Amino acid sequence: MSSPNANLSAMHPDERAARIQLAACYRVFVLLGWTEMIYNHITLRLPDSVTGGRREFLINPFGLHYSEVTASNLVKIDLQGNVLDGSTHRVNPAGFTIHGTIHTAVPDAHCVMHTHTTAGVAVASLQGGLQQTNFYSAQLHDMVAYHTFEGITIHAEEAPRLLASMGNKPGLILRNHGLLSYGRTLPQAFAILWTMQRACEIQLATLSMGAPIPVSEEIAAKCTRDSLQFDPDFGAGQDVFDALVRQVDRVDSSYKA
């Protein structure tokens, strides 16, 4: 696609850092096999130091594979979906509907991630959804909500129902559709989504063999309290995310451009 890319050297250093972090995350998703052709999104709200308090966020250019996303070709849009950086790349309406809704209504949603992985969609399509039956699902006690499938998410009228379904839960299973998380930081959103994905993978494997062993509410609540992996005071996934970015860098660091 021929489109002018943002000039990284001329922009606020905080925007440049945000773009590089988000582009790195797209490549981490490639590394993990969490891609869906040119679809799905990871969005990141730009800091107030860049926007002066306005809600603006970065989203991937529609039509590019995650392996093609770079810091300079990410598209900056506002909460109405208007392109702010002169990019001629298109923005997927479904991405704006879901992500824009959450960025608009949830103050802590600085980063929003959505996937259609096999394990995630399988569990989202299962009666009962994610079961409290393994090490990872136990760490998500009272953190995951569900939203009923209403078709492809391009209609703005679905937004209030999606928010009502989500409530204050940072993890959301879109029934028959996929997984979603948000966080106060990108690594925090990643840590939540990774845990949801891992829980789904193990549930998929377990159910293929027989009946799972349930984990009690008491033990699951204890696991969530003890894990601390989503708490910013304890890193909230930063170390894990940094380790994965180092793996990406050893293969291809072109996302920084």
DRENDO-1510 file (C-alpha; in Angstrom, 1 decimal, always signed):
<recs>
REC; n; res; u; v; w
REC; 1; MET; +0.0; +0.0; +0.0 .
REC; 2; SER; +1.3; +3.4; -0.9 .
REC; 3; SER; +0.8; +5.8; +2.0 .
REC; 4; PRO; +2.9; +8.4; +3.7 .
REC; 5; ASN; +4.2; +7.2; +7.0 .
REC; 6; ALA; +4.6; +9.4; +10.1 .
REC; 7; ASN; +7.9; +11.2; +10.6 .
REC; 8; LEU; +9.2; +9.6; +13.8 .
REC; 9; SER; +12.1; +12.0; +14.2 .
REC; 10; ALA; +9.8; +15.1; +14.1 .
REC; 11; MET; +7.3; +14.0; +16.7 .
REC; 12; HIS; +7.0; +14.2; +20.5 .
REC; 13; PRO; +9.3; +11.6; +22.1 .
REC; 14; ASP; +6.4; +10.2; +24.1 .
REC; 15; GLU; +4.4; +9.5; +20.9 .
REC; 16; ARG; +7.5; +8.0; +19.2 .
REC; 17; ALA; +8.0; +5.7; +22.2 .
REC; 18; ALA; +4.3; +4.7; +22.2 .
REC; 19; ARG; +4.4; +3.9; +18.5 .
REC; 20; ILE; +7.5; +1.8; +18.9 .
REC; 21; GLN; +6.0; -0.1; +21.8 .
REC; 22; LEU; +2.7; -0.8; +20.0 .
REC; 23; ALA; +4.5; -1.8; +16.8 .
REC; 24; ALA; +6.6; -4.2; +18.8 .
REC; 25; CYS; +3.5; -5.7; +20.3 .
REC; 26; TYR; +2.1; -6.4; +16.8 .
REC; 27; ARG; +5.3; -8.3; +16.1 .
REC; 28; VAL; +5.0; -10.2; +19.4 .
REC; 29; PHE; +1.6; -11.3; +18.3 .
REC; 30; VAL; +3.2; -12.6; +15.1 .
REC; 31; LEU; +5.8; -14.5; +17.2 .
REC; 32; LEU; +3.0; -16.1; +19.3 .
REC; 33; GLY; +0.8; -17.0; +16.3 .
REC; 34; TRP; -2.0; -14.7; +17.3 .
REC; 35; THR; -2.7; -13.2; +13.9 .
REC; 36; GLU; -5.8; -13.4; +11.8 .
REC; 37; MET; -4.8; -12.4; +8.3 .
REC; 38; ILE; -5.1; -8.6; +8.2 .
REC; 39; TYR; -7.8; -8.5; +10.9 .
REC; 40; ASN; -8.0; -7.8; +14.6 .
REC; 41; HIS; -6.4; -4.9; +16.5 .
REC; 42; ILE; -4.3; -3.7; +19.3 .
REC; 43; THR; -4.9; +0.0; +20.1 .
REC; 44; LEU; -2.9; +2.3; +22.4 .
REC; 45; ARG; -4.0; +5.6; +23.8 .
REC; 46; LEU; -1.4; +8.3; +23.5 .
REC; 47; PRO; -0.3; +10.0; +26.7 .
REC; 48; ASP; -1.6; +13.4; +27.8 .
REC; 49; SER; +1.9; +14.8; +27.3 .
REC; 50; VAL; +1.3; +14.3; +23.6 .
REC; 51; THR; -2.4; +15.1; +23.3 .
REC; 52; GLY; -3.0; +17.8; +26.0 .
REC; 53; GLY; -5.6; +15.6; +27.5 .
REC; 54; ARG; -7.5; +14.7; +24.4 .
REC; 55; ARG; -8.4; +11.0; +23.8 .
REC; 56; GLU; -6.3; +10.0; +20.8 .
REC; 57; PHE; -5.1; +6.5; +20.0 .
REC; 58; LEU; -3.0; +4.5; +17.6 .
REC; 59; ILE; -4.4; +1.6; +15.5 .
REC; 60; ASN; -3.0; -0.7; +12.8 .
REC; 61; PRO; -3.5; +0.3; +9.2 .
REC; 62; PHE; -6.2; -1.9; +7.7 .
REC; 63; GLY; -4.9; -4.1; +4.9 .
REC; 64; LEU; -1.5; -4.8; +6.5 .
REC; 65; HIS; -0.5; -8.0; +8.2 .
REC; 66; TYR; +0.8; -7.6; +11.7 .
REC; 67; SER; +4.3; -8.5; +10.4 .
REC; 68; GLU; +4.1; -5.3; +8.3 .
REC; 69; VAL; +3.1; -2.9; +11.0 .
REC; 70; THR; +5.8; -0.4; +11.9 .
REC; 71; ALA; +6.0; +2.6; +14.3 .
REC; 72; SER; +5.6; +5.1; +11.5 .
REC; 73; ASN; +2.7; +3.4; +9.6 .
REC; 74; LEU; +0.4; +3.1; +12.7 .
REC; 75; VAL; -2.6; +5.4; +12.3 .
REC; 76; LYS; -3.5; +8.1; +14.8 .
REC; 77; ILE; -7.2; +8.6; +15.2 .
REC; 78; ASP; -9.6; +10.4; +17.6 .
REC; 79; LEU; -12.6; +9.0; +19.3 .
REC; 80; GLN; -14.8; +9.8; +16.3 .
REC; 81; GLY; -12.5; +7.8; +14.0 .
REC; 82; ASN; -11.0; +10.8; +12.3 .
REC; 83; VAL; -7.4; +10.3; +11.1 .
REC; 84; LEU; -5.1; +12.9; +12.7 .
REC; 85; ASP; -1.7; +12.2; +11.3 .
REC; 86; GLY; -2.3; +12.5; +7.5 .
REC; 87; SER; -2.2; +8.8; +6.9 .
REC; 88; THR; -4.1; +7.5; +3.9 .
REC; 89; HIS; -4.3; +4.0; +5.3 .
REC; 90; ARG; -7.8; +2.9; +6.0 .
REC; 91; VAL; -9.0; +2.0; +9.5 .
REC; 92; ASN; -11.2; -1.1; +9.9 .
REC; 93; PRO; -14.7; +0.0; +11.1 .
REC; 94; ALA; -15.0; -3.1; +13.4 .
REC; 95; GLY; -11.7; -2.1; +15.1 .
REC; 96; PHE; -12.9; +1.4; +15.7 .
REC; 97; THR; -16.3; +0.3; +17.0 .
REC; 98; ILE; -15.0; -2.0; +19.7 .
REC; 99; HIS; -11.8; -0.3; +20.6 .
REC; 100; GLY; -13.2; +3.3; +20.3 .
REC; 101; THR; -16.1; +2.3; +22.6 .
REC; 102; ILE; -13.8; +1.0; +25.3 .
REC; 103; HIS; -11.2; +3.9; +25.0 .
REC; 104; THR; -14.1; +6.4; +25.2 .
REC; 105; ALA; -15.9; +5.0; +28.3 .
REC; 106; VAL; -13.2; +3.3; +30.4 .
REC; 107; PRO; -10.6; +5.7; +31.9 .
REC; 108; ASP; -8.1; +2.9; +32.6 .
REC; 109; ALA; -8.3; +1.5; +29.1 .
REC; 110; HIS; -5.0; +2.9; +27.7 .
REC; 111; CYS; -4.5; -0.3; +25.7 .
REC; 112; VAL; -7.1; -2.6; +24.2 .
REC; 113; MET; -6.3; -6.0; +22.6 .
REC; 114; HIS; -8.6; -8.4; +20.6 .
REC; 115; THR; -7.8; -11.8; +19.1 .
REC; 116; HIS; -9.5; -14.6; +17.1 .
REC; 117; THR; -7.2; -17.4; +18.1 .
REC; 118; THR; -8.4; -21.0; +17.7 .
REC; 119; ALA; -8.4; -21.6; +21.4 .
REC; 120; GLY; -10.0; -18.3; +22.2 .
REC; 121; VAL; -12.8; -18.6; +19.7 .
REC; 122; ALA; -13.4; -22.2; +20.7 .
REC; 123; VAL; -13.9; -21.4; +24.3 .
REC; 124; ALA; -16.0; -18.3; +23.4 .
REC; 125; SER; -18.2; -20.6; +21.4 .
REC; 126; LEU; -18.5; -23.2; +24.2 .
REC; 127; GLN; -21.6; -23.4; +26.4 .
REC; 128; GLY; -20.3; -22.2; +29.8 .
REC; 129; GLY; -17.3; -20.4; +28.4 .
REC; 130; LEU; -14.0; -20.4; +30.3 .
REC; 131; GLN; -14.0; -22.9; +33.1 .
REC; 132; GLN; -12.3; -22.5; +36.5 .
REC; 133; THR; -10.3; -25.8; +36.0 .
REC; 134; ASN; -6.7; -24.9; +35.5 .
REC; 135; PHE; -3.7; -23.0; +36.8 .
REC; 136; TYR; -4.3; -20.0; +34.5 .
REC; 137; SER; -8.1; -19.7; +34.6 .
REC; 138; ALA; -7.8; -19.8; +38.4 .
REC; 139; GLN; -5.7; -16.6; +38.2 .
REC; 140; LEU; -8.6; -14.8; +36.4 .
REC; 141; HIS; -11.1; -15.2; +39.2 .
REC; 142; ASP; -13.8; -12.5; +38.8 .
REC; 143; MET; -11.8; -10.8; +36.1 .
REC; 144; VAL; -13.6; -12.0; +32.9 .
REC; 145; ALA; -17.0; -10.9; +31.6 .
REC; 146; TYR; -19.0; -12.1; +28.6 .
REC; 147; HIS; -20.8; -10.3; +25.8 .
REC; 148; THR; -23.4; -12.0; +23.6 .
REC; 149; PHE; -22.7; -12.3; +19.9 .
REC; 150; GLU; -24.5; -9.7; +17.8 .
REC; 151; GLY; -22.7; -10.2; +14.5 .
REC; 152; ILE; -19.8; -8.4; +13.1 .
REC; 153; THR; -19.1; -5.4; +15.3 .
REC; 154; ILE; -19.5; -2.5; +13.0 .
REC; 155; HIS; -22.7; -1.0; +14.4 .
REC; 156; ALA; -22.4; +1.8; +16.9 .
REC; 157; GLU; -25.7; +0.8; +18.6 .
REC; 158; GLU; -24.0; -2.2; +20.1 .
REC; 159; ALA; -21.6; -0.1; +22.1 .
REC; 160; PRO; -23.7; +0.5; +25.2 .
REC; 161; ARG; -24.6; -3.2; +25.4 .
REC; 162; LEU; -20.9; -4.2; +25.1 .
REC; 163; LEU; -20.0; -1.8; +27.9 .
REC; 164; ALA; -22.8; -3.1; +30.1 .
REC; 165; SER; -21.6; -6.6; +29.5 .
REC; 166; MET; -18.0; -5.7; +30.4 .
REC; 167; GLY; -18.8; -3.8; +33.5 .
REC; 168; ASN; -15.5; -3.3; +35.4 .
REC; 169; LYS; -13.8; -6.6; +34.2 .
REC; 170; PRO; -10.5; -6.1; +32.3 .
REC; 171; GLY; -11.0; -9.4; +30.4 .
REC; 172; LEU; -13.9; -9.9; +28.0 .
REC; 173; ILE; -15.0; -13.1; +26.1 .
REC; 174; LEU; -17.0; -12.1; +23.1 .
REC; 175; ARG; -19.2; -15.1; +22.7 .
REC; 176; ASN; -18.8; -17.0; +19.4 .
REC; 177; HIS; -16.2; -14.4; +18.5 .
REC; 178; GLY; -13.0; -14.2; +20.5 .
REC; 179; LEU; -11.0; -12.7; +23.4 .
REC; 180; LEU; -10.4; -9.1; +24.5 .
REC; 181; SER; -8.5; -7.3; +27.3 .
REC; 182; TYR; -7.7; -3.8; +28.3 .
REC; 183; GLY; -5.1; -2.4; +30.7 .
REC; 184; ARG; -3.7; +0.8; +32.2 .
REC; 185; THR; -0.5; -0.1; +30.3 .
REC; 186; LEU; +0.2; -2.2; +27.2 .
REC; 187; PRO; +2.1; -4.8; +29.1 .
REC; 188; GLN; -0.8; -5.1; +31.6 .
REC; 189; ALA; -3.3; -5.7; +28.8 .
REC; 190; PHE; -0.9; -8.2; +27.3 .
REC; 191; ALA; -0.5; -10.1; +30.6 .
REC; 192; ILE; -4.3; -10.4; +31.0 .
REC; 193; LEU; -4.8; -11.5; +27.4 .
REC; 194; TRP; -1.9; -14.0; +27.5 .
REC; 195; THR; -3.4; -15.6; +30.7 .
REC; 196; MET; -6.8; -15.8; +29.0 .
REC; 197; GLN; -5.3; -17.4; +25.9 .
REC; 198; ARG; -3.2; -19.9; +27.9 .
REC; 199; ALA; -6.3; -20.8; +30.0 .
REC; 200; CYS; -8.3; -21.4; +26.8 .
REC; 201; GLU; -5.5; -23.5; +25.3 .
REC; 202; ILE; -5.3; -25.8; +28.4 .
REC; 203; GLN; -9.1; -26.0; +28.6 .
REC; 204; LEU; -9.2; -27.1; +24.9 .
REC; 205; ALA; -6.7; -29.8; +25.6 .
REC; 206; THR; -8.3; -30.9; +28.8 .
REC; 207; LEU; -11.8; -31.3; +27.4 .
REC; 208; SER; -10.4; -33.4; +24.5 .
REC; 209; MET; -9.4; -36.0; +27.1 .
REC; 210; GLY; -12.4; -36.0; +29.5 .
REC; 211; ALA; -13.9; -34.2; +32.4 .
REC; 212; PRO; -11.8; -31.5; +34.1 .
REC; 213; ILE; -11.2; -31.2; +37.8 .
REC; 214; PRO; -12.8; -28.0; +39.1 .
REC; 215; VAL; -11.0; -25.4; +41.1 .
REC; 216; SER; -13.0; -24.0; +44.1 .
REC; 217; GLU; -14.0; -20.4; +44.3 .
REC; 218; GLU; -11.8; -20.0; +47.4 .
REC; 219; ILE; -8.7; -21.4; +45.8 .
REC; 220; ALA; -9.2; -19.4; +42.6 .
REC; 221; ALA; -9.7; -16.2; +44.5 .
REC; 222; LYS; -6.4; -17.0; +46.4 .
REC; 223; CYS; -4.6; -17.7; +43.1 .
REC; 224; THR; -5.7; -14.3; +41.7 .
REC; 225; ARG; -4.6; -12.5; +44.8 .
REC; 226; ASP; -1.2; -14.3; +45.0 .
REC; 227; SER; -0.3; -14.0; +41.3 .
REC; 228; LEU; +0.1; -10.2; +41.3 .
REC; 229; GLN; +1.0; -10.5; +37.6 .
REC; 230; PHE; -1.5; -7.9; +36.6 .
REC; 231; ASP; -0.6; -5.3; +39.3 .
REC; 232; PRO; +1.5; -2.3; +38.0 .
REC; 233; ASP; +3.2; -2.2; +41.4 .
REC; 234; PHE; +4.7; -5.6; +40.5 .
REC; 235; GLY; +5.5; -5.0; +36.9 .
REC; 236; ALA; +2.2; -6.0; +35.4 .
REC; 237; GLY; +3.7; -8.0; +32.6 .
REC; 238; GLN; +6.5; -5.6; +31.7 .
REC; 239; ASP; +9.3; -8.1; +32.2 .
REC; 240; VAL; +7.5; -10.8; +30.1 .
REC; 241; PHE; +6.7; -8.3; +27.4 .
REC; 242; ASP; +10.3; -7.0; +27.3 .
REC; 243; ALA; +11.6; -10.6; +27.0 .
REC; 244; LEU; +9.3; -11.2; +24.0 .
REC; 245; VAL; +10.4; -8.0; +22.3 .
REC; 246; ARG; +14.0; -9.1; +22.7 .
REC; 247; GLN; +13.0; -12.3; +20.8 .
REC; 248; VAL; +11.4; -10.2; +18.1 .
REC; 249; ASP; +14.5; -8.0; +17.9 .
REC; 250; ARG; +16.7; -11.0; +17.3 .
REC; 251; VAL; +14.6; -11.9; +14.2 .
REC; 252; ASP; +13.5; -8.5; +12.8 .
REC; 253; SER; +13.6; -5.1; +14.3 .
REC; 254; SER; +12.1; -3.3; +11.3 .
REC; 255; TYR; +9.0; -2.4; +13.4 .
REC; 256; LYS; +11.0; +0.4; +14.9 .
REC; 257; ALA; +11.1; +2.3; +11.6 .
</recs>
